[in-house]
């Protein structure tokens, strides 16, 4: 029984030290949307609402074990359509997945309100985001 604990510990340590590398295809912004630079292109209200999110290529917590100080999400891309912002992130947990969220910054630009969020596989984040962006 002790060897199971030892092997589990080794696997957990390796997983924590290895950034997730999901096969995420390039996703061009649809007509009418602009791809935002990360993190500099995001409004302060949206950055505050999102909390700590790793940048593309940075390590993040991909498993369901809490690691203090390490974000459990990583940006895939962010699109802007007027006052609407579509944010796609990889989300750690029992299984790596993607969250595609749509926010409204409102007229004042000082508050970000979550309008919709859909969970999917990271490989389908582009298709889900394109559908949220609408016609």
DRENGU-914450 format. One record per residue: y, z, x of N, C-alpha, C in turn; residue in one letter. Coordinates in steps of 0.02 Angstrom, whole numbers, padded with zeros to 5 digits, m for minus. Each point is the difference from the previous one (the first is absolute). Last residue first. Layout:
% residues N
((Y; Z; X); (Y; Z; X); (Y; Z; X); 'A')
...
//
This chain:
% residues 135
((01818; m01765; m01184); (00019; m00071; 00006); (00071; m00009; 00026); 'X')
((m00138; 00226; 00069); (00012; m00040; m00061); (00023; m00070; 00014); 'X')
((m00068; 00208; 00132); (00065; m00032; 00009); (00018; m00044; m00058); 'X')
((m00214; 00104; 00014); (00052; 00047; m00019); (00070; m00031; 00005); 'X')
((m00184; m00126; 00075); (m00003; 00006; m00073); (00054; 00049; m00025); 'X')
((m00026; m00025; 00231); (00027; m00062; m00028); (00001; 00003; m00076); 'X')
((m00103; 00176; 00115); (00072; 00003; 00008); (00033; m00062; m00030); 'X')
((m00234; 00006; 00008); (00024; 00051; m00048); (00076; 00003; 00003); 'X')
((m00106; m00139; 00157); (m00009; m00027; m00067); (00028; 00048; m00053); 'X')
((m00003; 00073; 00225); (00047; m00055; m00009); (m00004; m00028; m00071); 'X')
((m00155; 00167; 00069); (00068; 00027; m00010); (00050; m00055; m00013); 'X')
((m00247; m00005; 00052); (00029; m00027; m00062); (00070; 00024; m00014); 'X')
((m00132; 00071; 00191); (m00002; m00073; 00003); (00030; m00033; m00063); 'X')
((m00025; 00241; 00021); (00054; m00026; 00041); (00001; m00077; 00003); 'X')
((m00097; 00117; m00218); (m00023; m00007; 00069); (00058; m00027; 00041); 'X')
((00073; 00137; m00212); (m00043; m00057; 00012); (m00027; 00004; 00071); 'X')
((00174; 00125; m00207); (m00044; 00009; 00057); (m00047; m00060; 00005); 'X')
((00259; 00044; m00110); (m00068; m00025; m00010); (m00039; 00008; 00065); 'X')
((00244; 00078; m00143); (m00040; 00004; 00061); (m00070; m00021; m00016); 'X')
((00278; 00010; m00105); (m00070; m00020; m00006); (m00034; 00010; 00067); 'X')
((00226; 00075; m00038); (m00012; m00033; m00064); (m00073; m00016; m00012); 'X')
((00167; 00181; 00149); (m00064; m00036; 00000); (m00012; m00029; m00069); 'X')
((00242; 00056; 00118); (m00045; 00019; m00054); (m00063; m00043; 00003); 'X')
((00223; 00087; 00159); (m00054; m00049; m00005); (m00049; 00026; m00052); 'X')
((00280; 00036; 00069); (m00063; 00027; m00023); (m00051; m00056; m00005); 'X')
((00222; m00042; 00068); (m00010; 00065; 00031); (m00065; 00033; m00021); 'X')
((00115; m00213; m00073); (m00035; m00007; 00064); (m00016; 00066; 00034); 'X')
((00112; m00069; m00221); (00035; 00037; 00052); (m00032; m00007; 00068); 'X')
((m00091; m00104; m00200); (00066; m00027; 00014); (00035; 00036; 00058); 'X')
((m00271; m00004; m00006); (00053; 00013; m00049); (00066; m00029; 00023); 'X')
((m00229; m00007; 00100); (00053; 00040; 00030); (00057; 00013; m00047); 'X')
((m00275; m00045; m00028); (00065; m00024; m00022); (00052; 00046; 00031); 'X')
((m00275; m00075; 00060); (00054; 00049; m00009); (00063; m00034; m00025); 'X')
((m00288; m00035; 00032); (00064; m00032; m00016); (00051; 00054; m00016); 'X')
((m00251; m00027; 00148); (00045; 00037; m00044); (00064; m00040; m00011); 'X')
((m00270; 00000; 00097); (00056; m00046; m00008); (00045; 00030; m00054); 'X')
((m00208; 00085; 00176); (00041; 00015; m00058); (00057; m00051; 00000); 'X')
((m00264; 00008; 00115); (00071; m00017; 00002); (00033; 00022; m00065); 'X')
((m00226; 00090; 00156); (00021; m00041; m00056); (00075; m00016; 00008); 'X')
((m00239; 00127; 00118); (00065; m00029; 00013); (00017; m00047; m00057); 'X')
((m00158; 00214; m00034); (m00004; m00071; 00016); (00071; m00025; 00012); 'X')
((m00020; 00225; m00021); (m00072; m00011; 00005); (m00013; m00074; 00017); 'X')
((00236; 00043; 00066); (m00038; 00041; m00046); (m00074; m00011; 00009); 'X')
((00269; m00119; 00055); (m00061; 00030; 00025); (m00033; 00043; m00054); 'X')
((00165; m00224; m00017); (m00005; 00071; m00017); (m00068; 00026; 00024); 'X')
((00196; m00215; 00033); (m00070; 00020; 00006); (m00002; 00075; m00012); 'X')
((00196; m00156; m00109); (m00021; 00044; 00054); (m00076; 00006; 00001); 'X')
((00230; m00143; m00113); (m00072; 00001; 00008); (m00017; 00043; 00060); 'X')
((00218; m00043; m00182); (m00023; 00030; 00062); (m00076; 00000; 00001); 'X')
((00234; m00108; m00130); (m00073; 00002; m00003); (m00024; 00021; 00069); 'X')
((00242; 00016; m00152); (m00032; 00000; 00065); (m00075; 00005; m00011); 'X')
((00251; m00061; m00143); (m00072; 00016; 00001); (m00027; m00006; 00071); 'X')
((00224; m00058; m00072); (m00006; 00073; 00001); (m00073; 00022; 00003); 'X')
((00027; m00240; 00077); (00057; 00033; m00032); (m00005; 00076; 00008); 'X')
((m00191; m00085; 00090); (00021; m00048; m00051); (00057; 00033; m00038); 'X')
((m00160; 00036; 00242); (00057; 00018; m00041); (00017; m00057; m00047); 'X')
((m00227; 00101; 00155); (00040; m00055; m00026); (00057; 00029; m00041); 'X')
((m00192; 00078; 00204); (00047; 00021; m00052); (00042; m00061; m00019); 'X')
((m00258; 00068; 00132); (00062; m00038; m00006); (00043; 00030; m00054); 'X')
((m00179; 00118; 00106); (m00026; m00067; 00008); (00059; m00048; m00001); 'X')
((m00012; 00278; 00062); (00029; m00059; m00033); (m00041; m00062; 00015); 'X')
((m00107; 00247; m00008); (00031; m00045; 00048); (00026; m00061; m00038); 'X')
((m00094; 00281; m00038); (00014; m00068; m00024); (00032; m00040; 00057); 'X')
((m00051; 00234; 00010); (m00063; m00026; m00028); (00010; m00070; m00030); 'X')
((00123; 00148; 00216); (00006; m00029; m00068); (m00067; m00025; m00024); 'X')
((00037; 00210; 00170); (m00018; m00071; 00000); (00006; m00029; m00070); 'X')
((00039; 00234; 00057); (00049; m00041; 00035); (m00017; m00074; 00001); 'X')
((m00200; 00164; m00045); (00070; 00021; m00002); (00044; m00047; 00042); 'X')
((m00226; m00058; m00130); (00019; 00009; 00070); (00074; 00014; 00000); 'X')
((m00219; m00003; m00189); (00071; 00006; 00014); (00010; 00013; 00075); 'X')
((m00201; m00139; m00120); (00011; 00065; 00032); (00073; 00003; 00021); 'X')
((m00113; m00194; m00097); (00022; 00048; m00050); (00008; 00071; 00028); 'X')
((00042; m00241; 00139); (m00055; 00035; m00034); (00028; 00053; m00047); 'X')
((00132; m00141; 00149); (m00038; m00045; m00043); (m00055; 00035; m00039); 'X')
((00246; 00047; 00131); (m00060; 00035; m00019); (m00039; m00042; m00051); 'X')
((00152; m00118; 00189); (00012; 00043; m00057); (m00067; 00030; m00019); 'X')
((00137; m00163; 00208); (m00056; 00039; m00025); (00021; 00041; m00061); 'X')
((00121; m00236; 00059); (m00002; 00070; 00022); (m00062; 00034; m00030); 'X')
((00058; m00228; m00055); (m00027; 00006; 00067); (m00004; 00071; 00026); 'X')
((00175; m00046; m00190); (m00057; m00043; 00014); (m00022; 00005; 00073); 'X')
((00119; 00216; m00087); (00020; m00070; 00003); (m00062; m00043; 00013); 'X')
((m00001; 00244; m00131); (m00005; m00033; 00066); (00021; m00073; m00005); 'X')
((00090; 00207; m00154); (m00046; m00056; m00002); (00000; m00033; 00069); 'X')
((00107; 00225; m00149); (m00022; m00022; 00066); (m00054; m00054; m00007); 'X')
((00163; 00019; m00206); (m00022; 00052; 00046); (m00022; m00030; 00066); 'X')
((00091; m00099; m00219); (m00064; m00017; 00031); (m00027; 00056; 00045); 'X')
((00216; 00016; m00103); (m00051; 00002; m00052); (m00070; m00012; 00030); 'X')
((00189; m00022; 00141); (m00009; 00070; m00020); (m00056; 00007; m00050); 'X')
((00063; m00217; 00064); (m00032; 00034; 00056); (m00014; 00073; m00018); 'X')
((00125; m00123; m00154); (m00070; m00021; 00000); (m00039; 00033; 00057); 'X')
((00232; 00038; m00013); (m00032; 00029; m00059); (m00074; m00018; m00003); 'X')
((00138; m00098; 00170); (m00015; 00071; 00012); (m00036; 00032; m00059); 'X')
((m00029; m00264; 00041); (00055; 00046; m00019); (m00022; 00072; 00010); 'X')
((m00104; m00203; 00148); (m00010; 00038; m00062); (00060; 00044; m00015); 'X')
((m00038; m00141; 00199); (00022; m00038; m00058); (m00007; 00037; m00066); 'X')
((m00072; 00088; 00220); (00072; m00008; m00003); (00026; m00036; m00062); 'X')
((m00230; 00057; 00091); (00024; 00035; m00059); (00075; m00013; m00013); 'X')
((m00120; m00189; 00020); (m00023; 00070; m00005); (00018; 00038; 00062); 'X')
((00092; m00228; m00154); (m00017; 00026; 00067); (m00019; 00073; m00008); 'X')
((m00027; m00176; m00206); (00044; 00049; 00032); (m00026; 00018; 00069); 'X')
((m00018; m00226; m00171); (m00039; 00048; 00038); (00048; 00046; 00038); 'X')
((00052; m00131; m00236); (00013; 00000; 00072); (m00043; 00053; 00033); 'X')
((00003; m00162; m00244); (m00009; 00064; 00034); (00014; m00009; 00074); 'X')
((00005; m00183; m00155); (00044; 00050; m00030); (m00005; 00068; 00033); 'X')
((m00208; m00158; 00024); (00068; m00024; m00015); (00040; 00054; m00034); 'X')
((m00197; 00101; 00141); (00006; m00054; m00049); (00073; m00021; m00009); 'X')
((m00107; 00102; 00233); (00034; 00021; m00062); (00005; m00060; m00048); 'X')
((m00200; 00020; 00183); (00070; m00021; m00007); (00028; 00023; m00067); 'X')
((m00206; 00088; 00157); (00020; m00007; m00070); (00074; m00020; m00004); 'X')
((m00240; 00015; 00171); (00073; m00004; m00003); (00020; m00014; m00072); 'X')
((m00232; 00126; 00029); (00030; m00065; 00014); (00076; 00004; m00003); 'X')
((m00187; 00190; 00063); (00054; m00014; m00047); (00032; m00067; 00018); 'X')
((m00214; 00164; 00060); (00013; m00072; 00005); (00052; m00017; m00053); 'X')
((m00021; 00245; 00124); (m00022; m00039; m00059); (00019; m00073; 00011); 'X')
((m00017; 00218; 00151); (00017; m00070; 00009); (m00030; m00040; m00057); 'X')
((00072; 00272; 00082); (m00037; m00045; m00044); (00024; m00071; 00011); 'X')
((00009; 00189; 00195); (00037; m00026; m00056); (m00042; m00048; m00041); 'X')
((m00086; 00211; 00149); (m00002; m00073; m00004); (00041; m00024; m00059); 'X')
((m00044; 00233; 00058); (00034; m00030; 00057); (00003; m00076; m00003); 'X')
((m00112; 00133; m00166); (00069; 00023; 00002); (00039; m00033; 00057); 'X')
((m00234; m00042; m00022); (00037; m00030; m00056); (00074; 00020; 00002); 'X')
((m00147; 00099; 00156); (00009; m00071; 00015); (00042; m00033; m00054); 'X')
((m00061; 00222; m00034); (00048; m00005; 00054); (00014; m00072; 00019); 'X')
((m00166; 00045; m00162); (00066; 00016; m00026); (00053; m00007; 00054); 'X')
((m00226; m00026; 00063); (00023; m00056; m00041); (00070; 00012; m00028); 'X')
((m00101; 00177; 00118); (00015; m00056; 00045); (00026; m00060; m00039); 'X')
((m00076; 00184; m00123); (00062; 00017; 00035); (00021; m00057; 00046); 'X')
((m00208; m00015; m00107); (00054; m00008; m00049); (00068; 00013; 00032); 'X')
((m00193; 00043; 00127); (00009; m00072; m00008); (00058; m00014; m00048); 'X')
((m00062; 00225; 00029); (00028; m00027; 00062); (00014; m00075; m00006); 'X')
((m00108; 00110; m00180); (00070; 00022; 00006); (00033; m00029; 00062); 'X')
((m00227; m00037; m00027); (00036; m00037; m00051); (00074; 00017; 00002); 'X')
((m00150; 00118; 00137); (00014; m00066; 00027); (00037; m00043; m00050); 'X')
((m00075; 00218; m00061); (00059; 00002; 00044); (00016; m00069; 00028); 'X')
((m00197; 00032; m00131); (00060; 00000; m00041); (00063; 00000; 00043); 'X')
//
